[in-house]
Amino acid sequence: MTTIRRQYSLPNCTLVIEGLSDPTGQAAMDYGRPVLSTAFNVECAFMGIEPHLSGGREFLDSLANAASAYAQEFLSGIRHPSAHQTEAGIISFSKTDNNSHLHRLIWHPTAEKNGVQVSSEPVEMDLTTVQLFDLVEAIDQLLADRQTLPDLRLTIAPVSRRYRQADVPIARRAAPAILGITSLAAAGVLFFLLPIPKRIEEPRPVQKEQVEGQASPTPTPTPGASPTPTETPSTAASPLTPEQLEALQASQITDPTTVEYIERNLRRKLDEAWQERDRVQNRLQYRVAVTKGGSIIDFKPVEGTSEGAAELTPLPQLRYTPTDLGKQESIAEYRVVFTRNSVLQVSPWLGTRGKATYGPQIEDSATLERLQKDTYEKIRKAWSGVPSYSRPLEFRVGVTEDGAIADYEPQNQSAYDYVKETPLPSLIEPAAAGIEEGKNLVPDKPLGQFKVVFKPSGVLEVSTF
């Protein structure tokens, strides 16, 4: 049996499943992904909140059912009893007393003592609505992954009639229907006053060659007329043939740190380039191949996503065709999901093995203290203007020994949304740590890691990460 690690990441929540492959070895393979059939460790982390939740399969079942039930309750306004279970060793949710936009998650952890499972003190944490629904999205992404715990099912059922709210008086319930009938009658009168439209001819059928993407017959040029050249847009590279892609795939990148750096870079690229998000009406899923330097060299739709749907995403514009197709290059593959509610999901296609780091780190306390002061002064001097956000922006910032800001990463949703109101994009110097887009995304020089917080009041905080 092989140990497998699968990660489902959203901006505010990360769900990690560690387990074993199918012990019989007979499970179906989906594009080379082995089935993770048994989970022995589950971790759920919310950005900016400690501690991280953890447990086994029972913990995962409880988390999935309680979160989904509470989200159903929050949206419908009808109390769902499954969201408020309080037995030891499971997850439950409740509303906070003084803030309707916060949701209290209660974790009842257990610990083994002398071979007996003993309940520990409950752990409570307040989630924002964005964090709650990022958790629900992560669970949904897990459930949609047929190669991870295929037996995992939600056990949510319709709420019993006894939990429904009091009936609305018949007069109030009938009012919308009466208004609707009146509006329909008025629309009918206006319809008959409109002139009869002219007959529209049916469009000519499209030739089979055009549907399949083959070249249409070349039209006969008119004498004396100059042929119009056809140009291929320079922003979108042509897809690789299977032979070309195979020649590039010398091996899969498996180092967890490299995989995570490439993942963050890919998410940033797609997030910035995905502009017309309202055009996506259905869940679109792709298997995306990315080089060590962050270049998207190929992608293909999976799980029912149509070929033409890629035009609704930034993938065709970001695809890069290497100039040296004979050169073998290691790649990392990711599952990229564009959801109909404008959420972008990116996770390693094969999962990751081992724990990712931020690369080489500066550990000398005196050096870190000096860099902390220098980083504060550098950012404070460059930060100007009146903040338009209402919540603090939290970032992880990597600084070289010489004081150059080489890397940064948002740590909460507000930081993702308002990063352009901070000086970080203009201060970053990735080359100072050996980071070069298109070649290498992991720093090769030690960095000091700091937590930087921009507060709406204009206060700046810098502390060790």
C-alpha positions as CSV (number, residue, x, y, z in Angstrom):
1,M,0.0,0.0,0.0
2,T,1.1,3.5,-0.8
3,T,0.7,6.6,1.4
4,I,-1.1,9.4,-0.5
5,R,-1.7,13.0,0.4
6,R,-4.4,15.0,-1.2
7,Q,-5.0,18.7,-0.6
8,Y,-8.1,20.9,-1.4
9,S,-7.3,24.5,-1.1
10,L,-9.3,27.7,-1.2
11,P,-8.2,31.2,-0.2
12,N,-9.5,30.9,3.4
13,C,-9.5,27.1,4.0
14,T,-7.3,24.1,3.3
15,L,-8.5,20.5,3.7
16,V,-5.7,17.8,3.6
17,I,-6.4,14.1,3.5
18,E,-3.7,11.6,4.1
19,G,-4.3,7.9,3.6
20,L,-3.5,4.7,1.8
21,S,-4.2,3.4,-1.7
22,D,-6.6,0.6,-2.5
23,P,-5.0,-2.5,-0.7
24,T,-6.2,-4.8,-3.5
25,G,-4.6,-2.7,-6.2
26,Q,-7.7,-3.3,-8.4
27,A,-9.3,0.2,-8.0
28,A,-9.8,2.2,-11.2
29,M,-7.2,4.7,-12.2
30,D,-8.3,8.2,-13.3
31,Y,-5.6,9.7,-15.6
32,G,-3.0,7.9,-13.5
33,R,-4.3,9.0,-10.1
34,P,-4.4,6.2,-7.6
35,V,-7.5,5.8,-5.4
36,L,-7.1,7.0,-1.8
37,S,-9.4,4.5,-0.2
38,T,-8.5,4.7,3.5
39,A,-7.9,8.0,5.4
40,F,-5.8,7.9,8.6
41,N,-5.2,11.6,9.0
42,V,-7.4,14.7,8.1
43,E,-6.4,18.3,8.7
44,C,-8.5,21.4,8.3
45,A,-6.8,24.8,8.5
46,F,-8.4,28.3,8.3
47,M,-6.2,31.1,7.3
48,G,-5.2,33.2,10.3
49,I,-6.9,30.9,12.8
50,E,-5.2,28.5,15.2
51,P,-5.2,25.7,16.1
52,H,-5.7,23.5,13.0
53,L,-8.4,20.9,13.2
54,S,-7.4,17.3,12.8
55,G,-8.6,13.8,13.2
56,G,-9.4,10.6,11.4
57,R,-12.2,9.3,9.2
58,E,-14.9,9.9,11.9
59,F,-13.7,13.5,12.2
60,L,-14.0,14.0,8.4
61,D,-17.5,12.5,8.3
62,S,-18.6,14.8,11.1
63,L,-17.0,17.9,9.6
64,A,-18.6,17.3,6.2
65,N,-22.1,16.7,7.5
66,A,-22.1,19.4,10.2
67,A,-20.7,22.1,7.8
68,S,-23.1,21.2,5.0
69,A,-26.0,21.1,7.4
70,Y,-25.2,24.4,9.0
71,A,-24.7,26.1,5.6
72,Q,-28.1,24.8,4.6
73,E,-29.6,26.2,7.8
74,F,-27.8,29.6,7.2
75,L,-29.2,29.9,3.7
76,S,-32.7,28.7,4.4
77,G,-33.2,30.2,7.8
78,I,-34.6,26.9,9.1
79,R,-32.8,25.3,12.0
80,H,-31.1,22.0,11.0
81,P,-30.5,19.7,13.9
82,S,-27.5,17.9,12.3
83,A,-25.5,21.1,12.5
84,H,-25.8,21.3,16.3
85,Q,-24.8,17.8,17.4
86,T,-22.6,17.9,20.5
87,E,-21.4,14.4,21.1
88,A,-17.7,14.1,22.0
89,G,-15.4,13.7,19.1
90,I,-17.4,15.5,16.4
91,I,-17.9,18.9,14.9
92,S,-20.8,21.2,15.6
93,F,-21.8,24.7,14.7
94,S,-23.8,27.5,16.3
95,K,-24.6,31.1,15.7
96,T,-22.7,33.7,17.7
97,D,-24.8,35.9,20.0
98,N,-23.6,39.4,18.9
99,N,-22.6,39.1,15.3
100,S,-24.8,37.5,12.5
101,H,-21.8,37.4,10.2
102,L,-19.8,35.0,12.5
103,H,-20.3,31.3,12.8
104,R,-19.0,29.4,15.8
105,L,-17.3,26.0,15.0
106,I,-17.0,23.7,18.1
107,W,-14.6,20.9,17.9
108,H,-14.7,18.0,20.5
109,P,-11.2,16.4,20.1
110,T,-10.3,13.1,21.6
111,A,-6.9,11.8,22.8
112,E,-5.8,8.3,23.6
113,K,-4.7,7.5,27.2
114,N,-3.8,4.0,28.2
115,G,-5.5,2.6,25.2
116,V,-8.8,4.5,25.9
117,Q,-10.2,7.4,23.9
118,V,-10.7,10.3,26.3
119,S,-12.5,13.5,25.4
120,S,-10.6,16.8,25.7
121,E,-11.9,20.2,26.3
122,P,-13.9,21.6,23.4
123,V,-12.2,24.0,21.1
124,E,-14.2,27.0,19.7
125,M,-13.4,29.2,16.8
126,D,-15.5,31.9,15.1
127,L,-15.6,31.7,11.3
128,T,-16.6,34.5,8.9
129,T,-19.2,33.7,6.3
130,V,-16.5,33.6,3.6
131,Q,-14.5,31.1,5.7
132,L,-17.6,29.0,6.2
133,F,-18.4,28.7,2.5
134,D,-14.7,28.1,1.6
135,L,-14.9,25.1,3.9
136,V,-18.1,24.0,2.2
137,E,-16.4,24.5,-1.2
138,A,-13.4,22.4,-0.1
139,I,-15.7,19.6,1.0
140,D,-17.5,19.8,-2.3
141,Q,-14.2,19.6,-4.1
142,L,-13.4,16.5,-2.1
143,L,-16.7,14.9,-2.8
144,A,-16.3,15.6,-6.5
145,D,-12.9,13.8,-6.6
146,R,-13.8,10.2,-7.4
147,Q,-10.2,9.1,-6.7
148,T,-10.3,10.2,-3.0
149,L,-12.5,8.3,-0.5
150,P,-15.1,7.2,-3.2
151,D,-17.3,5.9,-0.3
152,L,-17.6,9.3,1.3
153,R,-21.2,10.5,1.2
154,L,-23.2,13.2,2.9
155,T,-26.1,12.0,5.0
156,I,-28.1,15.2,4.9
157,A,-31.8,14.7,4.7
158,P,-34.7,17.2,4.3
159,V,-35.5,18.9,7.6
160,S,-38.5,17.5,9.4
161,R,-41.7,19.5,9.3
162,R,-41.6,20.1,13.0
163,Y,-38.5,22.4,12.5
164,R,-40.2,24.6,10.0
165,Q,-41.2,28.2,10.9
166,A,-44.7,29.2,11.6
167,D,-47.0,29.3,8.5
168,V,-47.5,32.7,6.9
169,P,-51.1,33.9,6.8
170,I,-53.0,32.9,3.6
171,A,-53.5,36.6,2.6
172,R,-49.8,37.3,2.7
173,R,-48.9,34.1,0.8
174,A,-51.6,34.8,-1.9
175,A,-50.5,38.4,-2.5
176,P,-47.5,37.5,-4.7
177,A,-49.6,35.2,-6.8
178,I,-52.3,37.8,-7.3
179,L,-49.8,40.4,-8.3
180,G,-48.2,37.9,-10.7
181,I,-51.5,37.1,-12.4
182,T,-52.2,40.9,-12.8
183,S,-48.8,41.5,-14.3
184,L,-49.2,38.6,-16.7
185,A,-52.5,39.9,-17.9
186,A,-51.0,43.4,-18.4
187,A,-48.1,41.9,-20.4
188,G,-50.6,40.0,-22.5
189,V,-52.4,43.2,-23.5
190,L,-49.1,44.8,-24.5
191,F,-48.1,41.8,-26.5
192,F,-51.1,42.0,-28.8
193,L,-50.4,45.7,-29.4
194,L,-46.9,44.9,-30.8
195,P,-46.5,44.6,-34.7
196,I,-46.1,41.1,-36.2
197,P,-42.4,40.5,-36.8
198,K,-41.0,39.7,-40.2
199,R,-40.2,36.1,-41.1
200,I,-36.6,35.2,-40.1
201,E,-34.9,32.7,-42.3
202,E,-33.3,29.7,-40.7
203,P,-29.5,29.7,-40.7
204,R,-27.7,27.4,-43.1
205,P,-26.4,24.2,-41.5
206,V,-22.8,24.2,-40.5
207,Q,-20.6,21.8,-42.4
208,K,-19.2,18.8,-40.6
209,E,-15.6,19.9,-41.3
210,Q,-16.2,23.2,-39.5
211,V,-17.7,21.5,-36.5
212,E,-14.8,19.2,-36.1
213,G,-12.3,22.0,-36.4
214,Q,-10.9,20.9,-39.8
215,A,-9.9,23.4,-42.4
216,S,-12.8,24.6,-44.7
217,P,-12.3,24.4,-48.5
218,T,-10.2,27.4,-49.7
219,P,-12.5,29.8,-51.6
220,T,-11.6,30.7,-55.2
221,P,-10.0,34.2,-55.1
222,T,-11.7,36.9,-57.1
223,P,-9.6,38.2,-60.0
224,G,-7.8,41.4,-59.0
225,A,-8.6,41.1,-55.3
226,S,-5.8,40.7,-52.7
227,P,-6.2,37.7,-50.4
228,T,-6.8,38.6,-46.8
229,P,-4.2,37.0,-44.5
230,T,-5.4,35.0,-41.5
231,E,-3.4,35.6,-38.3
232,T,-3.3,33.4,-35.3
233,P,-3.7,35.5,-32.1
234,S,-0.3,35.8,-30.5
235,T,-1.7,35.6,-27.0
236,A,-2.8,32.0,-27.2
237,A,-0.3,29.3,-28.0
238,S,-1.3,26.2,-30.0
239,P,-1.9,23.0,-28.0
240,L,0.8,20.4,-27.9
241,T,0.4,17.1,-29.6
242,P,0.4,14.0,-27.4
243,E,3.9,13.2,-28.7
244,Q,5.2,16.7,-27.9
245,L,3.8,16.7,-24.4
246,E,5.2,13.2,-23.8
247,A,8.6,14.4,-24.9
248,L,8.5,17.2,-22.3
249,Q,7.3,15.0,-19.4
250,A,10.6,13.6,-18.2
251,S,9.2,13.2,-14.7
252,Q,6.6,14.6,-12.4
253,I,7.7,17.2,-9.8
254,T,7.0,15.6,-6.4
255,D,8.9,17.9,-4.0
256,P,6.1,19.3,-1.8
257,T,7.7,22.8,-1.5
258,T,8.1,23.1,-5.2
259,V,4.6,21.8,-5.9
260,E,3.2,24.4,-3.4
261,Y,5.1,27.3,-4.9
262,I,4.0,26.4,-8.4
263,E,0.4,26.1,-7.1
264,R,0.4,29.6,-5.6
265,N,1.9,31.1,-8.7
266,L,-0.7,29.3,-10.9
267,R,-3.5,30.5,-8.7
268,R,-2.3,34.1,-8.8
269,K,-2.0,34.0,-12.6
270,L,-5.4,32.5,-13.1
271,D,-7.0,34.8,-10.5
272,E,-5.7,37.9,-12.2
273,A,-6.5,36.8,-15.7
274,W,-10.0,35.5,-15.0
275,Q,-12.0,38.7,-15.7
276,E,-15.4,37.7,-17.1
277,R,-16.3,35.3,-14.3
278,D,-20.1,35.6,-14.9
279,R,-19.8,33.8,-18.2
280,V,-19.1,30.5,-16.4
281,Q,-22.5,29.0,-15.7
282,N,-21.4,25.4,-15.0
283,R,-18.5,23.9,-13.1
284,L,-15.5,23.6,-15.4
285,Q,-12.6,21.3,-14.4
286,Y,-9.2,20.9,-16.1
287,R,-6.0,18.9,-15.7
288,V,-3.3,21.5,-16.1
289,A,0.4,20.8,-16.7
290,V,2.9,23.4,-15.4
291,T,6.7,23.7,-15.6
292,K,9.0,24.3,-12.7
293,G,9.1,28.0,-13.8
294,G,5.3,28.3,-13.7
295,S,4.6,28.1,-17.4
296,I,1.3,26.4,-18.4
297,I,2.3,24.1,-21.3
298,D,-0.9,22.1,-21.6
299,F,-4.4,21.5,-20.2
300,K,-7.3,19.2,-20.9
301,P,-10.9,19.1,-19.7
302,V,-12.0,16.3,-17.3
303,E,-15.2,15.0,-15.7
304,G,-17.7,16.1,-18.4
305,T,-16.3,19.5,-19.2
306,S,-16.6,20.2,-22.9
307,E,-13.7,21.1,-25.1
308,G,-15.1,24.5,-26.2
309,A,-15.7,25.7,-22.6
310,A,-12.0,26.6,-22.2
311,E,-12.7,29.8,-24.1
312,L,-14.6,31.0,-21.0
313,T,-11.4,30.7,-18.9
314,P,-8.0,32.3,-19.2
315,L,-6.3,29.0,-19.8
316,P,-5.9,29.3,-23.7
317,Q,-4.4,32.8,-23.3
318,L,-1.9,31.7,-20.6
319,R,-0.8,28.5,-22.4
320,Y,2.9,28.6,-23.5
321,T,4.4,26.4,-26.1
322,P,8.1,25.8,-25.4
323,T,10.5,26.7,-28.2
324,D,12.7,23.6,-27.7
325,L,10.2,20.7,-28.0
326,G,13.0,18.2,-27.9
327,K,14.1,19.2,-24.4
328,Q,12.7,17.1,-21.6
329,E,11.4,19.1,-18.6
330,S,9.8,18.0,-15.4
331,I,6.2,19.2,-14.8
332,A,3.6,19.4,-12.0
333,E,0.0,18.8,-12.7
334,Y,-3.0,20.4,-11.0
335,R,-6.7,20.1,-10.9
336,V,-8.1,23.6,-11.7
337,V,-11.8,24.2,-11.2
338,F,-13.7,27.3,-12.3
339,T,-17.0,27.3,-10.4
340,R,-20.2,29.1,-11.4
341,N,-20.1,31.3,-8.3
342,S,-16.8,32.8,-9.4
343,V,-14.5,30.8,-7.1
344,L,-11.2,29.4,-8.4
345,Q,-10.0,26.1,-7.0
346,V,-6.4,24.8,-7.5
347,S,-5.0,21.6,-6.0
348,P,-2.2,19.1,-7.0
349,W,-3.5,16.5,-9.4
350,L,-1.6,13.7,-7.7
351,G,-1.7,15.2,-4.2
352,T,1.6,15.8,-2.3
353,R,3.8,13.7,-0.2
354,G,5.5,15.3,2.8
355,K,5.1,18.8,4.3
356,A,5.9,21.9,2.2
357,T,8.2,24.6,3.6
358,Y,9.0,28.1,2.5
359,G,12.4,27.1,1.3
360,P,15.7,27.9,3.1
361,Q,15.1,30.0,6.2
362,I,17.1,32.5,8.3
363,E,17.2,31.3,11.8
364,D,19.6,33.6,13.6
365,S,17.6,35.7,16.1
366,A,19.8,38.8,15.8
367,T,19.4,38.8,12.0
368,L,15.7,38.3,12.2
369,E,15.3,41.2,14.7
370,R,17.3,43.5,12.4
371,L,15.2,42.4,9.3
372,Q,12.0,42.9,11.3
373,K,12.8,46.6,11.9
374,D,14.1,47.2,8.4
375,T,11.0,45.6,6.8
376,Y,8.7,47.7,9.0
377,E,10.6,50.9,8.0
378,K,10.6,50.0,4.3
379,I,6.9,49.2,4.1
380,R,5.9,52.1,6.4
381,K,7.7,54.6,4.2
382,A,6.1,53.2,1.0
383,W,2.5,52.9,2.4
384,S,0.4,56.0,1.7
385,G,-3.2,56.8,1.0
386,V,-6.4,56.2,2.9
387,P,-7.4,52.5,3.2
388,S,-10.8,51.6,1.6
389,Y,-11.0,48.2,3.3
390,S,-12.7,47.6,6.7
391,R,-10.8,44.5,7.8
392,P,-7.0,44.0,8.4
393,L,-4.9,42.6,5.5
394,E,-2.6,39.8,6.6
395,F,0.4,38.7,4.6
396,R,3.4,36.3,4.9
397,V,6.4,38.2,3.7
398,G,9.8,36.6,2.9
399,V,12.9,38.9,3.3
400,T,16.5,38.1,2.2
401,E,19.4,38.7,4.6
402,D,20.1,41.9,2.7
403,G,16.6,43.2,3.4
404,A,15.0,42.7,0.0
405,I,11.4,41.6,0.0
406,A,11.5,38.5,-2.2
407,D,8.2,36.8,-1.6
408,Y,4.8,37.5,-0.2
409,E,1.5,35.6,0.2
410,P,-2.0,36.8,1.3
411,Q,-3.2,35.1,4.5
412,N,-6.8,36.1,4.5
413,Q,-9.5,37.0,1.9
414,S,-9.2,40.7,2.5
415,A,-5.5,40.5,1.6
416,Y,-6.4,38.8,-1.7
417,D,-9.0,41.5,-2.5
418,Y,-7.0,44.6,-1.6
419,V,-3.4,43.6,-2.2
420,K,-3.1,46.4,-4.7
421,E,-3.7,49.0,-2.0
422,T,-0.5,47.9,-0.3
423,P,3.1,48.7,-1.4
424,L,4.0,45.0,-1.5
425,P,3.6,44.5,-5.3
426,S,6.0,47.4,-6.0
427,L,8.5,46.4,-3.3
428,I,8.9,42.8,-4.2
429,E,12.4,41.8,-5.6
430,P,12.1,38.0,-6.3
431,A,15.4,37.9,-8.2
432,A,17.2,38.8,-4.9
433,A,16.3,35.3,-3.7
434,G,16.9,33.5,-7.0
435,I,13.3,33.4,-8.0
436,E,12.8,33.9,-11.8
437,E,9.5,33.5,-13.5
438,G,9.7,30.9,-16.2
439,K,12.7,29.2,-14.6
440,N,12.4,28.7,-10.9
441,L,9.8,29.8,-8.3
442,V,11.4,28.5,-5.1
443,P,13.9,30.8,-3.4
444,D,17.4,29.4,-3.3
445,K,18.6,31.9,-0.7
446,P,17.5,31.8,3.0
447,L,14.6,34.1,3.8
448,G,13.3,35.5,7.1
449,Q,9.6,35.0,7.3
450,F,7.4,37.8,8.7
451,K,3.7,38.4,9.3
452,V,2.7,41.8,8.0
453,V,-0.7,43.3,8.9
454,F,-2.2,46.4,7.3
455,K,-5.0,47.7,9.5
456,P,-7.9,50.0,8.3
457,S,-6.8,52.5,10.9
458,G,-3.5,53.0,9.2
459,V,-1.5,51.0,11.7
460,L,1.2,48.6,10.4
461,E,2.3,45.5,12.3
462,V,5.4,43.4,11.5
463,S,6.2,40.3,13.5
464,T,8.0,37.0,13.0
465,F,5.8,34.4,11.1
